[in-house]
Amino acid sequence: MTVAGWPEEETDGPAASAGRWRRQWIRIGRRLAALAEAEGDRWVLWLPVAFGAGVSLYFGLMREPDRWIGPAACGGCVVLLLVLRRWFALFGAVMALSMVAAGFLVAQGHSAGVAAPVLTRVITGATVTGRVMAVERRPGAVRVTLRNPTVSRLPPERTPAALRIRLSDRHAVPEPGSVISLRATLLPPQAPAEPGAFDFQRRAWFMGLGGTGFATGAAELVEAPPVTGWRVVTVAFEQARGAIAERVAATIGDPVEASVTTALLNGEQFGIPDGTLEDFRNSGLAHLLSISGLHVGIAAGILFYVVRALLALVPYVALRWPIKKIAALFGILSALAYTLLVGAPLPTVRSVLMTGMVMGAIMLDRHPLSMRLVAFAGLVTIAMDPEGMLGPSFQMSFAAVVALIAAFERGSPRLAEWRSGAGWFLRGLLYVGGILLTSVVATLATLPFALFHFQQIAFYGVLSNLIAIPITSFWVMPWSLIAYALMPFGLEAPALIAMNWGDRAVIWTAEFFGRLPWASLTVPAMPVEGFAVLVLGGIWLCIWTRRWRWLGLLPVLAGLASPALVTRPDVLVAGDGSVMAVRTPDGRLSASGKTGGRVTETWRERDGERSGADPWPAAGGWSEGERSLSCDALGCLYRVRGRVVALPRLPDALDEDCGAADAVVTAAVARGCRAGVVVDRWALRHEGSHALRVTAEGIEVETVRGIRGDRPWTGGR
């Protein structure tokens, strides 16, 4: 007999056991199907995630794919969608696969679209002529970006589309839009300092930047800025940024306060002293110095409420015109103007897009805060700049927004219930609690990305933001808008002084919390695999609304624990062989030369250390446990776990070291060296920076080229 279609359950035997397992799996499947059906309106939110996965797939390849692969994958997915349109589950799976293919195609097409020559060697004494399209003022120097330059020692087909050159501030600063000529030393974009570190070559490729350099003299004016054409707007805003910096410096005497005020008005952070930047980072307030969604949203919000209030004062207008929608339009325009004024960096462009969508939703009588809105904004911004998706700015800004909206979706019903009928005191408490909750949620959401990109945790970030964000929102930004409005008339000084009072309070907050004991903690670099698992877990937590969302905590915790599973290298070698480092018994790195450069600073940060060990001695060394370093005039020998790594300073030591050491690391050419591992000039030139790990089984070697492969931005094809 059967009951409900099932055979009678046997009490023992293999058949009974198999039947029980089969029924258990059926029940699990039905339960999952019920959960999936209950979350039906949320599945669409995974499409931007799939799109981003396609972008990541493109950048994760070891060689550049053939041009037909992206279009063929998209075309195949379209055919499958047409064939499977009647089967909902299969259709949804293929739709996700189609978004992966679309992301891959967009990244591939964007890479091909920005292709331009890149310097592959150092060029000294070159005469460079080009149009100044950006001017960045730094302490002691000015950095200019030249578009469509000509270089005396390069043919046109090998000349980069843009060069970034540093000038001394002892000479006159070139005017944006002008064509200048100068003598300079040009350098290729810098490769990663170690395998897995930040890849400036890739970022420069997508910026259209083919090289950097420094001028060896003053720049000569060849042509004045244009007075007609499309460049006029760009030049005008670039000139406005310079004028803002000059007026702030003339009004505010303290250079630190002036630099912070300038950063908030025109987006230039280059004049802020390193000590102040460190205080802002340690206190968790660094995001206030970077023009981002917070600033754009505040600027648009202030103008939205001001315009709406002014229109409401006129009864005829308030009763007959859609003043809320008109105010939203002004909010969009203010966000656009603010973005152009601060130089339109990519984070600000993304913020304007999201702000425009919020204001657009108000104009269309739609809910302005929704996860679908953020999903669409993410999809558009990834399509605009696929490579930017890999950077901290994109990831941290969207992580904070997604987490805040997820928290708003869950907490808004209860908050509305509390606010109904509440008096002024309770409303004030709810406001303070809202700021505190916002700070906590945003801090927790961006913490994993700070760990991955900067290896840093700011312990007092919630408290510092609780003080600094209200000051920025209700004092600094309103006065900045007033200062903008008064600058054309030369009356901005009172507004700048009032704005600076708020900036002074924010700086004090950063200094106070940034210098407290245990203000921040540095940790070793997180592996890419752990970061990917963590991000997927966080997305799972924020997208779903049912209890199964809490399963996302498991990959989040696994990702946070992943740095503990990574063994940092025992020996590190810069790509040009100029500096090497070995690990001391206390776990820090000891470098072969002067510390404090870009390479050694990157090594130290990825180690999670605030300071490195003493440099290698000219003679003598140290020994403790299984690690020792002994040096003489010819070079050094590093012993760890019973193996010997030779680090010769002079080629004369190569013959002896190659016959006795397990590994030889040198900046010279080591032809015919018999050591098991040889890292010499040719290996460094071809493979880039090297990382060596000494294990009981042998010596593992990891290189920059082995991690990145051969891609257009690495010089590969």
Number of C-alpha atoms within 10 A of each C-alpha: 6 8 8 5 7 10 10 11 13 12 9 8 8 10 11 14 13 11 16 14 11 12 12 12 12 12 12 12 12 12 12 13 12 12 15 15 12 13 14 11 11 15 14 15 18 16 20 22 20 21 27 25 19 25 27 19 15 23 20 13 14 15 15 17 13 9 12 9 14 21 17 13 17 20 15 12 21 15 11 16 19 10 11 15 13 10 10 10 11 14 17 17 11 19 19 21 20 24 23 26 28 25 29 27 25 22 26 22 15 17 20 13 11 14 17 20 21 26 20 14 11 12 16 15 14 18 16 23 22 23 25 25 19 21 24 18 20 18 11 10 18 20 23 24 21 27 21 16 21 22 22 14 14 15 9 14 8 15 21 23 22 26 28 22 22 21 26 19 15 11 12 12 18 22 21 26 26 18 23 21 19 21 20 24 18 24 21 19 26 14 21 22 24 26 20 18 16 15 19 14 22 22 17 19 22 21 16 19 26 27 26 23 20 20 20 16 13 19 21 14 14 13 13 14 17 14 12 8 7 9 13 15 13 17 21 15 19 24 17 16 22 18 14 19 20 13 17 23 17 11 15 17 10 9 14 18 22 24 21 27 30 27 21 21 23 24 23 25 20 18 20 21 15 10 11 18 20 17 23 28 22 27 28 26 27 16 17 19 20 19 26 22 23 17 23 27 21 19 22 27 22 19 22 23 16 15 19 20 15 13 20 16 10 10 10 10 13 16 11 8 13 13 20 21 19 17 25 26 21 21 29 26 16 22 28 21 17 24 25 19 21 21 19 19 14 18 20 26 21 27 26 26 21 23 25 22 19 23 27 19 18 19 18 11 11 12 12 16 18 16 20 13 17 21 19 16 21 22 19 16 21 23 21 17 19 28 21 19 18 16 14 17 19 20 18 20 20 21 24 20 20 22 24 22 18 20 15 15 15 12 11 12 10 9 13 10 10 13 13 9 10 12 9 10 9 13 15 12 11 16 12 14 13 13 18 17 16 20 21 17 21 21 23 16 22 19 19 25 22 17 21 21 16 20 22 24 22 23 20 19 26 22 16 23 26 18 16 20 18 14 17 23 18 13 17 25 22 17 21 21 18 15 23 18 14 16 16 9 8 10 13 20 17 14 20 26 17 15 22 23 15 22 24 17 16 26 20 15 21 28 20 15 24 27 16 13 8 13 19 21 15 19 20 22 24 25 17 14 10 20 22 14 19 25 19 15 22 25 19 20 21 20 19 22 16 12 9 12 16 15 13 20 15 13 20 24 15 15 24 19 14 20 21 13 10 12 10 18 21 22 21 30 28 22 26 16 20 12 18 26 25 28 22 22 15 9 14 20 26 23 23 20 16 11 18 12 10 9 19 25 17 18 23 21 20 23 22 19 19 12 14 22 18 15 15 21 17 14 12 12 15 14 13 10 8 12 20 19 23 17 19 14 12 15 20 24 19 24 20 22 13 11 18 20 27 26 26 23 19 13 14 11 16 23 13 12 24 22 14 14 21 20 24 25 28 24 25 17 14 20 10 9 19 17 17 13 19 22 25 19 19 15 20 23 13 12 19 25 26 26 21 22 16 20 13 9 6 13 17 13 17 20 23 24 21 15 16 21 19 16 17 19 24 19 13 12 12
